[in-house]
Amino acid sequence: MRSMTNKILTTVAVLSLTYVFISCGGDTQSQQNKPADSPQAEQTLNSDVISFTVKDTKGVVRNSSEWIGKQPVVINIWGTWCPPCRAEIPDFVKAYETYSKKGVEILGIAVKDTPEKVLSFAEQNNMKCQMMLFSSDELIKRFNIQAVPTTIFIDRNGNVMEIYNPYTNSMAESFSGPMSYEMFTKNLDSLLTI
C-alpha cells in the first residue's frame, strides 16, 4: 500500500512540475476561437522570408514588410503573465537600448494579453520596442514554437537566421526560453554581420 501511495505521489509531483515548466508554452489560442483579424504568417516559395500582419497596442493592423527585408529584425514572443518572459525583460531592454541604435528593429509580440496589460507592463519595465498583440497559430506553426518566450532573428534581407538552441541541443530558427544579455548580443552581433 505504501509503495502504491509513493508511486501516486511521485506521478502527481512529476505532472505538477511538467505543468509548471510548460505553463508558458503551447498553443496561444485554439483554432475554434481564432478571430478573423488575427495575424497571419506566410512563407514565400523558394525563400525563408516570412510575412505576417498583426495589431499593435492601438489596434492598428501592421504588416511585417514595414520591418522585414529592410533591416535586421528580432521578434520576441512573450507574455506579461509568463515568469520566464518577465525574467528576461531586463536583458531584453538592455539589448534593445544597445542594438536599436545600430539599426536592429526589435518587436515584442505578446500572447494571451490585452493592450492595457502590455502597455502598463512595458511602461513599468522601460520597454521601448514596438509592441504587438499575437492571437494566431500561424507563427507558432511556422517556427515550431512550443513555449514562450521565443526569440526569432531575421537578417536584413528577411531571411531567418539559424541559431543554436541549448534546450534542444540543435540548430533552430528560433530560441525558446529566456535569453541572457550575452545570448542576445551574440545573436544580434551575428545579425549585423550578415
Backbone as a chain_set.jsonl record, in Angstrom:
{"seq": "MRSMTNKILTTVAVLSLTYVFISCGGDTQSQQNKPADSPQAEQTLNSDVISFTVKDTKGVVRNSSEWIGKQPVVINIWGTWCPPCRAEIPDFVKAYETYSKKGVEILGIAVKDTPEKVLSFAEQNNMKCQMMLFSSDELIKRFNIQAVPTTIFIDRNGNVMEIYNPYTNSMAESFSGPMSYEMFTKNLDSLLTI", "coords": {"N": [[0.824, -1.203, 0.0], [1.91, 1.233, 0.836], [3.875, 1.53, -1.113], [2.345, 1.884, -3.421], [1.101, 4.328, -2.801], [3.359, 5.991, -2.726], [4.106, 5.852, -5.433], [1.926, 7.08, -6.652], [2.078, 9.651, -5.513], [4.566, 10.43, -6.518], [4.02, 10.44, -9.271], [2.055, 12.477, -9.383], [3.644, 14.629, -8.522], [5.548, 14.777, -10.605], [3.865, 15.343, -12.803], [2.874, 17.817, -11.944], [5.209, 19.402, -11.893], [5.847, 19.262, -14.602], [3.659, 20.63, -15.67], [4.119, 23.202, -14.593], [6.552, 23.778, -15.841], [5.852, 23.895, -18.572], [3.888, 25.774, -18.576], [4.036, 28.304, -19.665], [4.106, 27.774, -22.287], [3.048, 26.328, -25.437], [0.012, 26.23, -27.375], [-1.321, 29.308, -28.339], [-3.959, 29.957, -28.608], [-6.988, 28.305, -29.235], [-7.941, 26.855, -32.399], [-10.669, 27.077, -32.823], [-11.407, 29.427, -31.567], [-10.177, 31.377, -32.986], [-9.769, 34.635, -34.082], [-11.078, 36.533, -36.855], [-9.482, 38.661, -37.599], [-6.899, 37.998, -36.915], [-3.248, 37.74, -36.678], [-1.5, 36.753, -39.604], [0.77, 34.484, -40.984], [3.027, 33.853, -43.606], [5.069, 31.898, -45.699], [7.104, 32.663, -48.355], [7.386, 31.085, -51.584], [10.373, 29.309, -52.368], [11.938, 30.785, -50.622], [13.043, 31.953, -47.414], [11.917, 34.112, -46.343], [9.63, 35.655, -44.274], [6.276, 36.731, -43.866], [3.794, 38.645, -42.188], [0.774, 39.808, -40.621], [-0.262, 41.861, -37.944], [-1.8, 43.212, -35.006], [-1.084, 46.348, -33.484], [-0.659, 47.824, -30.196], [-2.521, 49.819, -30.247], [-4.484, 48.925, -31.8], [-4.086, 49.066, -34.496], [-3.602, 47.581, -37.631], [-0.659, 46.069, -38.59], [1.908, 45.404, -40.962], [4.426, 43.003, -41.531], [6.202, 43.66, -43.519], [6.891, 46.245, -43.136], [9.153, 46.195, -41.615], [10.671, 43.796, -41.982], [13.137, 42.688, -44.202], [14.243, 45.114, -44.57], [15.92, 45.901, -42.531], [17.912, 44.302, -39.934], [15.877, 42.179, -37.914], [14.392, 41.395, -34.824], [12.192, 39.244, -33.345], [10.399, 38.966, -30.503], [8.542, 36.751, -28.821], [6.259, 36.758, -26.29], [4.778, 37.027, -22.964], [2.948, 38.943, -20.578], [2.136, 37.555, -18.393], [3.857, 35.455, -18.056], [6.337, 33.914, -16.247], [9.125, 33.172, -17.058], [9.377, 34.877, -19.256], [9.145, 37.391, -18.081], [11.42, 37.309, -16.553], [13.503, 37.589, -18.399], [13.267, 40.18, -19.283], [14.81, 42.516, -18.249], [17.37, 42.063, -19.486], [16.581, 41.953, -22.128], [15.631, 44.571, -22.52], [18.018, 45.983, -22.125], [19.511, 44.982, -24.294], [17.921, 45.969, -26.384], [18.279, 48.751, -26.031], [20.967, 49.019, -26.752], [21.194, 47.839, -29.367], [19.159, 48.891, -30.986], [20.089, 51.341, -31.698], [21.94, 50.621, -33.515], [20.562, 49.931, -35.709], [18.906, 47.693, -35.596], [15.728, 46.32, -35.599], [13.492, 45.659, -33.063], [10.851, 43.71, -32.124], [8.182, 43.223, -29.932], [5.963, 40.668, -29.426], [3.124, 40.037, -27.891], [1.451, 37.352, -26.292], [-1.76, 36.033, -25.456], [-2.665, 38.354, -24.086], [-3.768, 41.695, -23.191], [-4.069, 44.943, -24.727], [-3.905, 46.94, -22.739], [-2.665, 45.65, -20.524], [-0.194, 44.981, -21.656], [0.861, 47.522, -22.392], [0.982, 48.766, -19.859], [2.754, 47.049, -18.473], [5.007, 47.294, -20.138], [5.628, 50.005, -19.802], [6.223, 50.098, -17.038], [8.534, 48.577, -17.053], [10.341, 49.829, -18.685], [10.313, 49.219, -21.421], [10.874, 49.877, -24.661], [10.624, 49.044, -27.228], [8.727, 48.249, -30.225], [5.43, 47.207, -29.61], [3.288, 44.487, -30.087], [0.26, 42.553, -30.536], [-0.501, 39.142, -30.306], [-2.364, 36.579, -31.734], [-2.672, 34.292, -33.221], [-2.239, 30.999, -34.666], [-0.493, 30.719, -36.726], [2.234, 31.781, -36.814], [3.23, 30.273, -34.755], [3.113, 27.671, -35.791], [4.787, 27.962, -38.064], [7.335, 28.5, -36.956], [7.582, 26.447, -35.191], [6.959, 26.899, -32.49], [7.041, 26.187, -29.141], [6.993, 27.105, -26.626], [6.918, 30.08, -24.614], [9.148, 32.557, -23.412], [9.946, 33.071, -26.88], [12.409, 33.73, -29.245], [13.06, 35.168, -32.346], [15.338, 35.571, -34.942], [15.988, 37.631, -37.639], [17.584, 38.329, -40.666], [18.871, 41.262, -42.455], [17.974, 40.926, -45.03], [15.637, 39.618, -44.804], [15.691, 36.943, -44.239], [15.418, 34.131, -42.135], [17.551, 33.575, -39.466], [19.558, 30.853, -38.502], [19.988, 29.604, -35.25], [21.738, 28.34, -32.373], [20.093, 26.235, -30.126], [20.221, 25.707, -26.847], [18.485, 24.23, -25.25], [17.4, 22.241, -26.822], [19.621, 21.217, -27.94], [20.343, 21.684, -30.589], [20.349, 23.148, -33.918], [18.208, 25.828, -34.713], [15.426, 27.82, -35.92], [14.5, 29.607, -34.159], [14.786, 30.715, -30.765], [13.832, 29.155, -27.874], [12.852, 29.954, -24.652], [14.098, 31.871, -21.834], [16.416, 34.45, -22.586], [19.754, 35.494, -21.939], [21.549, 38.606, -21.558], [24.036, 38.304, -22.77], [23.518, 36.211, -24.543], [21.608, 37.406, -26.206], [23.231, 39.483, -27.307], [25.248, 38.051, -28.638], [23.824, 36.783, -30.728], [22.66, 39.033, -31.935], [24.922, 40.457, -32.748], [25.818, 38.675, -34.683], [23.716, 38.917, -36.52], [24.151, 41.502, -37.469], [26.4, 41.217, -39.02], [25.656, 39.922, -41.262]], "CA": [[0.0, 0.0, 0.0], [2.803, 2.395, 0.906], [4.527, 1.623, -2.422], [1.352, 2.451, -4.343], [0.948, 5.73, -2.424], [4.575, 6.682, -3.18], [4.047, 5.954, -6.89], [0.912, 8.084, -6.972], [2.626, 10.962, -5.157], [5.631, 10.728, -7.48], [3.364, 10.778, -10.533], [1.443, 13.792, -9.208], [4.732, 15.614, -8.467], [6.108, 14.911, -11.948], [2.876, 16.046, -13.613], [2.824, 19.207, -11.488], [6.411, 20.072, -12.386], [5.703, 19.375, -16.056], [2.716, 21.712, -15.914], [4.787, 24.466, -14.292], [7.573, 24.007, -16.859], [5.275, 24.25, -19.871], [2.744, 26.676, -18.412], [4.197, 29.459, -20.539], [4.228, 27.327, -23.668], [1.895, 25.73, -26.087], [-0.87, 26.934, -28.289], [-1.782, 30.566, -27.761], [-5.41, 30.047, -28.68], [-7.478, 27.207, -30.067], [-8.4, 27.224, -33.725], [-12.093, 27.425, -32.769], [-11.575, 30.794, -31.098], [-9.302, 32.237, -33.771], [-10.51, 35.74, -34.663], [-10.874, 36.757, -38.286], [-8.448, 39.661, -37.824], [-5.666, 37.563, -36.275], [-2.094, 37.839, -37.55], [-1.308, 35.625, -40.497], [2.143, 34.379, -41.461], [3.166, 33.009, -44.774], [6.422, 31.802, -46.198], [7.051, 32.716, -49.801], [8.049, 29.961, -52.227], [11.808, 29.458, -52.652], [12.528, 31.796, -49.757], [12.749, 31.849, -45.99], [11.345, 35.384, -45.917], [8.304, 35.455, -43.689], [5.467, 37.942, -43.74], [2.622, 38.466, -41.335], [0.125, 41.019, -40.136], [-0.549, 41.789, -36.516], [-2.272, 44.505, -34.493], [-0.291, 46.947, -32.425], [-1.424, 48.04, -28.967], [-3.577, 50.793, -30.524], [-5.461, 48.265, -32.657], [-3.75, 49.292, -35.901], [-3.026, 46.41, -38.287], [0.688, 46.339, -39.107], [2.44, 44.344, -41.814], [5.847, 42.779, -41.272], [7.001, 44.27, -44.583], [7.374, 47.528, -42.625], [10.446, 45.982, -40.969], [11.419, 42.66, -42.511], [13.72, 42.936, -45.513], [14.798, 46.47, -44.589], [16.982, 45.923, -41.524], [17.793, 43.11, -39.085], [14.69, 42.211, -37.059], [14.269, 40.391, -33.777], [10.812, 39.113, -32.866], [10.361, 38.307, -29.197], [7.177, 36.341, -28.498], [6.293, 36.736, -24.837], [3.522, 37.363, -22.304], [3.106, 39.601, -19.275], [1.753, 36.544, -17.41], [4.823, 34.369, -18.157], [7.523, 34.173, -15.409], [10.402, 33.223, -17.781], [9.386, 36.087, -20.088], [9.403, 38.513, -17.186], [12.806, 37.192, -16.081], [14.456, 38.044, -19.415], [12.986, 41.561, -19.675], [15.927, 43.465, -18.067], [18.378, 41.822, -20.514], [15.931, 42.317, -23.385], [15.631, 46.037, -22.56], [19.414, 46.388, -22.296], [19.865, 44.673, -25.685], [17.208, 46.924, -27.233], [18.928, 50.057, -25.917], [22.237, 48.976, -27.487], [21.123, 47.447, -30.771], [18.253, 49.733, -31.778], [20.947, 52.412, -32.204], [22.736, 50.044, -34.604], [19.671, 49.658, -36.826], [18.142, 46.46, -35.43], [14.345, 46.529, -35.159], [13.086, 44.616, -32.131], [9.403, 43.714, -31.945], [7.621, 42.358, -28.898], [4.621, 40.204, -29.773], [2.571, 39.46, -26.667], [0.405, 36.342, -26.464], [-2.741, 35.94, -24.368], [-2.586, 39.61, -23.35], [-4.577, 42.815, -23.666], [-3.237, 46.136, -24.934], [-3.709, 47.636, -21.462], [-1.657, 44.931, -19.732], [1.098, 45.095, -22.338], [1.345, 48.901, -22.255], [1.316, 49.008, -18.456], [3.957, 46.283, -18.172], [6.109, 47.896, -20.898], [5.986, 51.272, -19.154], [6.858, 49.785, -15.753], [9.818, 47.91, -17.262], [11.137, 50.621, -19.611], [10.368, 48.531, -22.71], [10.603, 50.905, -25.664], [10.471, 48.457, -28.561], [7.342, 48.232, -30.688], [4.656, 46.131, -29.006], [2.187, 43.963, -30.881], [-0.531, 41.514, -29.882], [-0.425, 37.915, -31.069], [-3.516, 35.716, -31.432], [-2.813, 33.301, -34.281], [-1.388, 29.816, -34.636], [0.343, 30.672, -37.921], [3.65, 31.911, -36.479], [3.569, 29.125, -33.91], [3.366, 26.541, -36.689], [5.934, 28.25, -38.94], [8.579, 28.43, -36.203], [7.506, 25.334, -34.25], [7.054, 27.49, -31.159], [6.457, 25.293, -28.145], [6.962, 27.8, -25.339], [7.333, 31.471, -24.612], [9.498, 33.402, -24.54], [10.653, 32.577, -28.058], [13.02, 34.849, -29.955], [13.337, 34.856, -33.747], [16.3, 36.512, -35.503], [15.803, 37.731, -39.09], [18.629, 39.21, -41.194], [18.41, 42.458, -43.169], [17.348, 40.507, -46.287], [14.366, 38.978, -44.49], [15.874, 35.513, -44.045], [15.508, 33.713, -40.742], [18.874, 33.089, -39.12], [19.58, 29.694, -37.614], [20.782, 29.774, -34.041], [21.837, 27.147, -31.537], [19.17, 26.217, -29.001], [20.794, 24.792, -25.864], [17.464, 23.368, -24.672], [17.191, 21.085, -27.695], [20.939, 20.809, -28.404], [20.278, 21.65, -32.047], [20.161, 24.423, -34.601], [16.781, 26.113, -34.888], [15.145, 29.153, -36.438], [14.15, 30.475, -33.051], [15.276, 30.286, -29.47], [12.777, 29.087, -26.869], [13.353, 30.096, -23.29], [14.628, 33.205, -21.562], [17.776, 34.702, -23.051], [20.556, 36.447, -21.18], [22.074, 39.698, -22.374], [25.129, 37.747, -23.561], [22.918, 35.441, -25.635], [21.048, 38.393, -27.13], [24.281, 40.194, -28.03], [25.92, 37.124, -29.549], [22.981, 36.62, -31.907], [22.489, 40.331, -32.583], [26.175, 40.741, -33.45], [25.802, 37.838, -35.891], [22.772, 39.535, -37.445], [24.731, 42.709, -38.058], [27.47, 40.871, -39.967], [25.07, 39.273, -42.454]], "C": [[0.866, 1.265, 0.0], [3.496, 2.626, -0.438], [3.593, 2.271, -3.448], [1.158, 3.939, -4.063], [2.151, 6.532, -2.894], [4.564, 6.866, -4.692], [3.055, 7.03, -7.316], [1.446, 9.48, -6.674], [3.736, 11.375, -6.119], [5.036, 11.149, -8.816], [2.745, 12.167, -10.479], [2.524, 14.874, -9.198], [5.321, 15.864, -9.846], [5.145, 15.673, -12.851], [2.788, 17.517, -13.234], [4.024, 19.991, -11.992], [6.357, 20.257, -13.892], [4.773, 20.52, -16.397], [3.371, 23.072, -15.687], [5.789, 24.792, -15.384], [6.969, 24.478, -18.17], [4.131, 25.25, -19.769], [2.84, 27.92, -19.27], [4.213, 29.054, -21.998], [2.917, 26.9, -24.261], [1.129, 26.687, -26.957], [-1.388, 28.196, -27.633], [-3.294, 30.679, -27.739], [-5.892, 28.916, -29.574], [-7.983, 27.72, -31.403], [-9.862, 27.661, -33.704], [-12.299, 28.882, -32.4], [-10.757, 31.793, -31.899], [-10.111, 33.366, -34.418], [-10.149, 35.949, -36.128], [-9.745, 37.744, -38.547], [-7.118, 39.285, -37.191], [-4.497, 37.653, -37.237], [-1.95, 36.591, -38.398], [0.124, 35.647, -40.969], [2.158, 33.513, -42.687], [4.61, 33.018, -45.205], [6.329, 31.803, -47.717], [7.778, 31.509, -50.377], [9.496, 30.306, -52.512], [12.473, 30.52, -51.784], [12.176, 31.502, -48.304], [12.123, 33.129, -45.461], [9.923, 35.147, -45.428], [7.573, 36.79, -43.653], [4.253, 37.624, -42.887], [2.014, 39.827, -41.058], [-0.239, 40.791, -38.686], [-1.053, 43.163, -36.079], [-1.303, 45.025, -33.443], [-1.195, 47.234, -31.225], [-2.513, 49.094, -29.121], [-4.653, 50.206, -31.423], [-5.208, 48.443, -34.14], [-3.103, 48.033, -36.473], [-1.7, 46.826, -38.918], [1.149, 45.148, -39.927], [3.936, 44.231, -41.589], [6.742, 43.381, -42.34], [7.485, 45.668, -44.192], [8.796, 47.399, -42.086], [11.293, 44.932, -41.675], [11.863, 42.941, -43.947], [14.326, 44.323, -45.64], [15.954, 46.634, -43.62], [16.901, 44.622, -40.733], [16.606, 43.277, -38.135], [14.759, 41.075, -36.042], [12.813, 40.414, -33.332], [10.862, 38.338, -31.561], [8.897, 38.031, -28.863], [7.145, 36.065, -27.0], [4.898, 36.984, -24.271], [3.784, 38.0, -20.955], [2.869, 38.621, -18.135], [2.804, 35.442, -17.264], [6.081, 34.662, -17.332], [8.857, 34.149, -16.167], [10.507, 34.449, -18.693], [9.758, 37.293, -19.241], [10.86, 38.519, -16.727], [13.803, 37.735, -17.106], [14.312, 39.524, -19.771], [14.156, 42.524, -19.416], [17.022, 43.296, -19.13], [17.853, 42.201, -21.891], [15.968, 43.84, -23.569], [17.048, 46.553, -22.809], [19.873, 46.142, -23.743], [19.188, 45.645, -26.637], [17.906, 48.281, -27.225], [20.224, 50.117, -26.723], [22.026, 48.796, -28.983], [20.113, 48.23, -31.603], [19.035, 50.897, -32.385], [21.791, 51.94, -33.387], [21.864, 49.62, -35.783], [18.901, 48.357, -36.742], [16.748, 46.827, -34.928], [13.966, 45.36, -34.26], [11.599, 44.777, -31.871], [9.029, 42.772, -30.807], [6.212, 41.969, -29.313], [4.087, 39.435, -28.568], [1.45, 38.477, -26.985], [-0.486, 36.318, -25.224], [-2.721, 37.18, -23.481], [-3.541, 40.632, -23.937], [-3.647, 44.008, -23.897], [-2.927, 46.86, -23.62], [-2.634, 46.971, -20.613], [-0.27, 45.091, -20.341], [1.674, 46.499, -22.153], [1.766, 49.227, -20.821], [2.624, 48.303, -18.082], [5.17, 46.91, -18.868], [6.574, 49.193, -20.241], [6.722, 51.02, -17.841], [8.264, 49.222, -15.914], [10.693, 48.585, -18.314], [11.335, 49.933, -20.963], [9.939, 49.523, -23.791], [10.459, 50.339, -27.068], [8.989, 48.48, -28.951], [6.632, 47.002, -30.124], [3.461, 45.78, -29.874], [1.434, 42.933, -30.048], [-0.668, 40.329, -30.828], [-1.625, 37.033, -30.713], [-3.71, 34.607, -32.45], [-1.866, 32.131, -34.095], [-0.381, 29.806, -35.781], [1.831, 30.793, -37.618], [4.112, 30.755, -35.601], [3.914, 27.93, -34.785], [4.618, 26.766, -37.518], [7.256, 28.061, -38.214], [8.593, 27.311, -35.171], [7.665, 25.833, -32.808], [6.317, 26.604, -30.165], [6.366, 25.95, -26.781], [7.276, 29.27, -25.577], [8.174, 31.687, -23.363], [10.176, 32.611, -25.663], [11.159, 33.796, -28.808], [13.434, 34.387, -31.343], [14.234, 35.963, -34.301], [16.209, 36.475, -37.028], [16.817, 38.732, -39.64], [18.023, 40.349, -42.022], [17.755, 42.143, -44.509], [16.017, 39.801, -46.064], [14.462, 37.479, -44.309], [16.048, 35.192, -42.565], [16.884, 33.106, -40.508], [18.765, 31.87, -38.227], [20.456, 30.005, -36.416], [20.769, 28.488, -33.24], [20.889, 27.274, -30.354], [19.688, 25.225, -27.976], [19.768, 23.861, -25.218], [17.242, 22.11, -25.507], [18.496, 20.544, -28.248], [20.986, 20.72, -29.927], [20.183, 23.061, -32.605], [18.668, 24.617, -34.834], [16.631, 27.504, -35.473], [14.791, 30.125, -35.326], [14.706, 29.889, -31.773], [14.124, 30.299, -28.487], [13.41, 29.138, -25.489], [13.924, 31.49, -23.095], [16.08, 33.316, -22.02], [18.458, 35.699, -22.128], [21.035, 37.546, -22.126], [23.182, 39.187, -23.292], [24.596, 36.949, -24.746], [22.307, 36.375, -26.676], [22.168, 39.007, -27.971], [25.012, 39.287, -29.007], [25.12, 36.985, -30.852], [22.766, 37.933, -32.648], [23.757, 40.745, -33.326], [26.257, 39.927, -34.737], [24.869, 38.429, -36.945], [23.384, 40.719, -38.18], [25.84, 42.408, -39.058], [26.94, 40.266, -41.25], [24.644, 40.331, -43.452]], "O": [[0.6, 2.224, -0.724], [3.686, 3.768, -0.856], [4.019, 3.108, -4.245], [1.06, 4.731, -5.0], [1.989, 7.64, -3.406], [4.966, 7.919, -5.188], [3.324, 7.801, -8.237], [1.289, 10.392, -7.486], [3.831, 12.544, -6.492], [5.499, 12.113, -9.425], [2.89, 12.949, -11.418], [2.34, 15.929, -9.805], [5.569, 17.009, -10.225], [5.568, 16.562, -13.59], [2.642, 18.374, -14.105], [3.879, 21.118, -12.466], [6.775, 21.294, -14.406], [5.054, 21.3, -17.307], [3.2, 23.989, -16.49], [5.882, 25.94, -15.818], [7.518, 25.37, -18.816], [3.474, 25.543, -20.767], [1.818, 28.534, -19.575], [4.325, 29.915, -22.87], [1.843, 27.079, -23.686], [1.562, 27.807, -27.229], [-1.847, 28.161, -26.491], [-3.849, 31.423, -26.931], [-5.249, 28.609, -30.578], [-8.401, 28.871, -31.524], [-10.257, 28.527, -34.485], [-13.251, 29.512, -32.86], [-10.663, 32.957, -31.51], [-11.023, 33.108, -35.202], [-9.06, 35.59, -36.576], [-9.109, 37.685, -39.6], [-6.286, 40.159, -36.949], [-4.687, 37.648, -38.453], [-2.251, 35.488, -37.941], [0.649, 36.704, -41.318], [1.396, 32.553, -42.797], [5.297, 34.033, -45.089], [5.563, 31.034, -48.297], [8.682, 30.967, -49.741], [9.818, 31.443, -52.853], [13.483, 31.096, -52.189], [11.152, 30.887, -48.005], [11.828, 33.231, -44.27], [9.119, 34.508, -46.107], [8.178, 37.84, -43.436], [3.756, 36.498, -42.866], [2.656, 40.862, -41.238], [-0.491, 39.664, -38.261], [-0.755, 44.167, -36.726], [-0.773, 44.27, -32.628], [-2.381, 46.909, -31.255], [-3.346, 49.253, -28.228], [-5.616, 50.886, -31.774], [-6.022, 48.022, -34.962], [-2.174, 47.481, -35.883], [-1.627, 47.795, -39.672], [0.811, 44.007, -39.614], [4.632, 45.239, -41.471], [7.929, 43.595, -42.095], [8.38, 46.217, -44.833], [9.559, 48.365, -42.095], [12.477, 45.144, -41.935], [11.073, 43.371, -44.788], [14.862, 44.676, -46.691], [16.867, 47.423, -43.865], [15.909, 43.903, -40.849], [16.357, 44.367, -37.618], [15.137, 39.949, -36.366], [12.271, 41.464, -32.988], [11.313, 37.193, -31.522], [8.112, 38.955, -28.65], [7.909, 35.24, -26.498], [3.939, 37.133, -25.03], [4.736, 37.636, -20.265], [3.353, 38.838, -17.024], [2.646, 34.568, -16.411], [6.829, 35.575, -17.68], [9.674, 35.042, -15.942], [11.595, 34.995, -18.88], [10.586, 38.113, -19.638], [11.461, 39.576, -16.536], [14.838, 38.283, -16.727], [15.151, 40.067, -20.488], [14.476, 43.304, -20.313], [17.549, 44.293, -19.624], [18.6, 42.713, -22.725], [16.299, 44.332, -24.648], [17.247, 47.461, -23.617], [20.539, 46.987, -24.34], [19.809, 46.102, -27.596], [18.104, 48.89, -28.276], [20.542, 51.15, -27.312], [22.616, 49.522, -29.783], [20.212, 48.228, -32.83], [18.689, 51.385, -33.461], [22.296, 52.75, -34.164], [22.355, 49.024, -36.742], [18.291, 47.948, -37.73], [16.607, 47.558, -33.947], [14.103, 44.201, -34.652], [11.14, 45.84, -31.453], [9.518, 41.644, -30.744], [5.362, 42.833, -29.526], [4.539, 38.331, -28.266], [0.606, 38.74, -27.841], [-0.031, 36.55, -24.103], [-2.757, 37.066, -22.256], [-4.057, 40.457, -25.041], [-2.559, 44.07, -23.324], [-1.81, 47.335, -23.42], [-1.782, 47.654, -20.045], [0.709, 45.311, -19.628], [2.843, 46.649, -21.796], [2.784, 49.883, -20.6], [3.495, 48.899, -17.448], [6.234, 47.042, -18.264], [7.774, 49.447, -20.137], [7.736, 51.663, -17.565], [9.097, 49.368, -15.02], [11.667, 47.999, -18.786], [12.396, 50.051, -21.576], [8.786, 49.953, -23.83], [10.196, 51.09, -28.008], [8.116, 48.703, -28.112], [7.169, 45.895, -30.157], [2.725, 46.652, -30.335], [1.904, 42.498, -28.997], [-0.925, 40.505, -32.019], [-1.877, 36.767, -29.538], [-4.796, 34.035, -32.54], [-0.825, 32.253, -33.451], [0.508, 28.955, -35.799], [2.621, 29.989, -38.114], [5.256, 30.312, -35.699], [4.909, 27.249, -34.538], [5.433, 25.854, -37.662], [8.203, 27.521, -38.786], [9.516, 27.231, -34.361], [8.411, 25.256, -32.017], [5.132, 26.312, -30.326], [5.731, 25.412, -25.874], [7.829, 29.646, -26.611], [7.922, 31.045, -22.343], [10.876, 31.627, -25.425], [10.433, 34.774, -28.986], [14.075, 33.347, -31.499], [13.932, 37.147, -34.152], [16.337, 35.413, -37.636], [16.908, 39.856, -39.146], [16.815, 40.387, -42.255], [17.056, 42.987, -45.07], [15.344, 39.426, -47.024], [13.439, 36.799, -44.233], [16.744, 35.903, -41.841], [17.327, 32.235, -41.257], [17.964, 31.854, -37.292], [21.529, 30.594, -36.548], [19.887, 27.647, -33.413], [20.879, 28.293, -29.663], [19.609, 24.017, -28.199], [20.137, 22.811, -24.693], [16.935, 21.045, -24.971], [18.5, 19.53, -28.946], [21.588, 19.804, -30.488], [19.968, 24.029, -31.876], [17.952, 23.658, -35.122], [17.588, 28.276, -35.517], [14.785, 31.338, -35.537], [15.054, 28.709, -31.712], [13.499, 31.339, -28.28], [14.386, 28.441, -25.209], [14.199, 32.203, -24.06], [16.868, 32.384, -21.857], [17.831, 36.622, -21.607], [20.933, 37.418, -23.346], [23.263, 39.585, -24.454], [25.164, 37.006, -25.837], [22.466, 36.165, -27.878], [22.074, 39.05, -29.197], [25.361, 39.723, -30.104], [25.683, 37.062, -31.943], [22.698, 37.939, -33.877], [23.679, 41.32, -34.412], [26.712, 40.43, -35.764], [25.198, 38.439, -38.131], [23.154, 40.907, -39.375], [26.184, 43.269, -39.867], [27.681, 40.111, -42.221], [24.129, 40.001, -44.52]]}, "num_chains": 1, "name": "protein.A"}
